[in-house]
Amino acid sequence: MEFPERVYTKDEVQKARSLINKGHKHTLTVKGSQAFKNKVKTALELIETANYHDFLRTYIREIVEIDGLSQLREAEASIWANRYSVADPVEAAGLFIQKAQQMKDYLEGKLYYDKGEIRAVKKRIEFLHALKERSSDQALRRRCEQIIKAWTETTYP
């Protein structure tokens, strides 16, 4: 069974969920300028370092460069990202993990408007902790700590 081209109708969501439960992983593609692809590649390397690559590939099919607002496109299982959202590789990696969590929640039928953003932000913070622990680069560890502090000082629990 092949992953649905789009994930919008009840049947498409059920098919996608069934495949994921059987271990389906997307071959992640990146579309955009070479500069965008390079920045995303760096962020993906950080995701690999933190051991979250399989989580990302489970829920996200592609990352696409756009000129507008960065967002999850649930029906396409893709992330639309602008050049500013990938400028800092640690922030970009966190954004990708956050959006993957939102896609997971979407497929599981969890309401976004209830606690969806909180779950996604918690996943982002969890990822940052894992990256900090798994990296031996002191500058990267400090950057993770700065971002964790910024996220935990917000109104999110």
Beta strands, then each sheet from edge to edge (+ up, - down):
strand 1: 29-31
strand 2: 62-65
strand 3: 71-73
strand 4: 78-81
sheet 1: 1+ 2+ 4+ 3-
end
